[in-house]
């Protein structure tokens, strides 16, 4: 049975009442189905390359081809209905006392003296969007104040993290770009500051490939354990961007300026063994025994005298805090300039276009 016009109008109203953002991909799909249901196949001219918001909408609509209006209307109603049902279920879970519902993109657990923060967007390769940035800061603040001893960050699934979720920028309107750039710079600076100032031993358990900021943050951890199938890459130049997370200072210090340039500017991908050889990783383990060996070791470390270890960390790290905060500020300032540049805009557009063809 096809959806009636009354069903369609009701669905239009329900979209406006959604309390949670369904994400850019879903919003583009809703837009395309709505246009197809009301106007039929896309006949408008293709927007220019730099108008990436309009182009994303046009691509989504045009992709529906000759889909009949009544089918598009039914698909629109079905999609809205699924969103309403999903959000109702989510609200029911949130209203319960299940502490896990405190985070949408993380799973935070506690075992003995160890707090584990796990990135939990496996279908998105644990990419980091604005909400995830804020949740990680929230989790670090809580871990810094609780009575645990070690804090571990890892990923769920095949990836540790693929870095920034660039799809979140696809739906930014032209008149919102300036504010988005300013907000993103402030968010990044605050985010990196949380790692610089974290008071307890911080461990990265790199369970798979890492790209971008999950890599540049690693020198701010106290231990970095990696599976032998992990890789490490910082493709900043390819995206028209510059280094972040204090890597312009920490990478040359750790691996020497020549190797740092090769990675930060030219985007060389390192294997886990290469990352270990260059001092970016503490130790590499066979993937088959990775989890067992790492967690056995961490549980042993968690039984050390906590106050002594934390005091020692402050002694080792404290001298450089002021320098790291200054570097973080300078890097974020330069990134603001890069995000305004044609290099960066065109690079992100090209990346999104390549991704949409996969």
N, C-alpha and C positions, 0 to 999 in steps of 0.2 A: 504493500500500500504506500503510495507516494505521499509525501508531506504536503499538507494543504497550505494555502497562503496564510491562514490563521496560525498554523504551526510555525511558519517562517517568521511571522511578526512577533510571536511569543519568544522565539529563540533570539531575535534581535534585542528584545528587552532584557533577556537573561544575560546576554553578553555584557551589558552595561552594569549588571549587578554582581559580576564576578569579583570576589574580594582579593583573589590572588592573581598575580600576573602569570598567564599561561606560558610566557616565553615568546621570543621573536618568531621562531619557526611556526608555532601554532597560530600566532597573530597574522602572519603572512598567509597561512592556509585559509584562515577565516576570511581575510580580505579577498583572496582570490575566489573562493566559493561564493561569497556575497556578490561580487561583481559578475561572475558567470551566471548566477541565478537571476540577477536583475537586468543585466545588459547583454548576456550571451558571450560568445567568444571574443577575446581581446582583439580590437582593431585599432587601438590608439598607437601612435608612433612610439618607438623605443626611446626612453630618456637617455640623456648623455651619460658617459661613463662616470663623471664626477658627481652626478646626482644619484649617489648610491642608494638612498632610501627609496626614491621613486623607481629606480631600476630594479631593486629587490622586489617591490610590489608588482611591477610589470612582468618580471620573470615568473613570479608565482602564478599570476593570472594567465599569462600566455602559455604556461606549461599544461594548463587544463585542456588546451586544444579545442576540439569541437564537442566537448561534454555538454549534453543537453541541459537546458535551464532547469527542468524539473528534477533531473538527477543531481545537479549542483545544489538545488534547494534542499533535497533530501539529505545530501551529505553534510550540508551546513547545519541542518537541524540535528542530525546524529552527532556531529562533532561538539556542538554546544551542549547537547544532553550529556555526553560523556564528561565534559569539563565540569558541568554542574554536579554530577554524581561524584566525580573524583574529589572536588573541593569539599563537598559535604562530608565525605568519608574522612578527608584530612582533618577537617574541623572537629569531627567526633574524636579522632585520635588525640588531637591537641588538647581537647577538654579533659581527657583522662590524665592520670598521674604518671604516665609513661615518660620517664626522663629523656629517653632517646628522641622524642619528638621536639626537644628543644632546638635541635639543629635539622635543617633540611638537607644540607649537602655534606655533612660530616656524621661519623659515628664516633662518639667519645665514650670510652670505657675506662674502668679502673680495675686493676688487678694488683693487689698488694700495694707496694710503694711506687707503682708505675701507672701513669696516666697515658693512655693511647688515644691520639687524635688521628682518625683515618679519613682521608678524602673519599667521599662516597658518591662519585658521579661516574661509575665505570662505563656506562654507555657513551659518555662524552670524554672518555680517556682521562677522567678526573681533571678536566680543564677548570680554570678558576674564573668565575664571574664575580660581580660586585657583591652578591650575597655571600658567596664563599669567602671572599676576603674578610668581610665583617664577621662571619662565623668563626673563622680561624682566630681572629683577634680576640673574640669573646672567649673562645676555648682556651687560648693562651693566658688570658687574664685570670680565668677560673683556676687553671692548673698552677699558675704562679702563686696563688693564695691558699690552695688546699694543702693537706698534709702528706701528699705524695712526694716522692723523691726525684724520680726520673720522669721526663715528658718525652714521648715518642711521637713522631709524625710519619705516617706511611700512607699508602694508597690501596684502594680496594680494586681488585681485578688485575689486568695485564699491565697497566701503566701506573707509574708513581704519579706523574702528572704531565699533561701535554702543554701546560702553561696557560696563558690568558685565553679565555673564551672570546675570540674575536667576533663571533656571531652576535654578541650583545650590542655591538656598535652598528649593526646593519639597519636597525629601526630608529636611529637617532635622527631627528629632524634637523634641517640646516640651521634653524634659529636656536637650536639647543646645543650645537657643537661647542661653542665657546664655554658654556657652563659645564658641559660634560668633561672637557679637557681640564678645566680648573679643578673640578671635583675629583677626577681620576688622579691628578697629581697629588692632591692632598691625601687621598685615600692610600696611595702607594707609599708616600712618605710615612704616614702613620703606621701602616702595615709593617714596613721594614723596621721602624723604631721598636715595634713590639719584639722583634727577634734580637735586636741589639741589646735591649734592656731586660730580656728574660732572665730571671734570677737563678733558675735551677739548671742542672745539666739537661741539655736538649739534644735528642738523638734523631737523625734521619734514617729510616729503614727503607731504602730505595728498592722497591720490589719490581721495578720495570723501567722502561724508558722515561727520561725526564727532559723537558724542553723549556727553555726560557727561565722565568723567575724561580721555579723550583730548583734550577741548577745554580743560579746566581746567589741564592740564599744559603747554599750549603756551607760556605766558610763561616757563617754565623752560628752554625751548629757546633756542638762539642764533640760529637762522634757521627760519622757517616758510614753506615754499613750498606753494601750493595750486593744484589744478586749478579752473577756473571752474565746474565742476559740484559742487564741495564745498559742504556746508552745515555750520553749527556751532550746536549747541544744548545747553543744560544744564538739563534738565527736573527740577530738584531738588524744587521745591514739589509738582509733580504726583505725586512718589513719596514725599512726606512726609519729605524729607531736606534737608540743608543743604550749602553749598558745601564743596569739598575741594581738595586739591593746591595750597594757598596762594592760590586764586583770590579769596578774600575780601579779600586784600591786593593781589594783582597786577592784577586786573581794574580796580578803581577807579583804580589808579595809571596803567594804560595808557589806558583809555578814558573815565575820569571816573566819578564816583559814580553819576550818573543813568543812563548807559548800562549800567553794571555791574549796577545794580539791575534794570533791564529784562531783562537776560539771566539773571542768577544767581537772582533771586527769581521773576520772572514767566515765565521760560523762553522768551524770544523767540528764534526761529531766525534766524540771520544767513546771508545768502548769502556767497560767497567775497569778492565786491567789498565788501560791508558790513563783513566782518571785516577786510579790508585797510584800509578807511577809518577803522576804529576802532583800528587798531594791533595787532590780534591776529595778523595775517598779514603776513609780509615782502613777498611779491609773489604775484600771481595770474597763471597762464598758461592759454592756451587748452587745452582738454582734448586736442585733436588733436595738439598738439606738446608737451604737458606733460612727459612722461618725457624726451624728447630734449633739451629746453631745460634742464631742471633738472639732469640728469646731466652735460651739457656744462659747466655752470657749476660744479658741485661738483667735477668732475675738475680744473678749472682752480684752484679754491681749494685743493685737496689738494696742489698743488705749491708753496704758500707756505711760508716758513720755519716749521716746526712749533713749535719752542720759543718763538719770538717770539709766534705766535698764541695758544698756550696760556697764556703769561705774561700777555698782554693780556686774555684771558678772565678769568683770576683777578683781575686788577686791576678789571675792570668789574663782576664778579659777587661778589667776595669781601666787599665791605662789607655786603652784605645777607644773607649766609648765616645769621648768628645770628637775624636777624629772621624769615627764612623758616622756619627750624626751629621757632621759637616759634609762628608762625602755624600751621604744620602740626600741632603738638601741640594747640593750642586747637581747631582744626577737627575733629580726630579725637575729642577729648573731647566736643564738641557732637554729633558724629555718633553716638556711643555712646548718648547720651540720645535722639536721634531714632529710632534703631533699636529702642529699647524702647517707643516711643510707639504708641498706637492709630492715629494718623495714618499712620505709616509702614507698619505691619502691614496696615492696610486698603487703603492705596494699592497695595502690592505684590500683595496678593490680587486686587484689581480688575484690575491690569495683567496678571497671569497668566491670569485668567479671560477677558479680552478677547483675549489672545494665543491661547488654546486654541480660540477660536471662529473664528479667521482661517482 
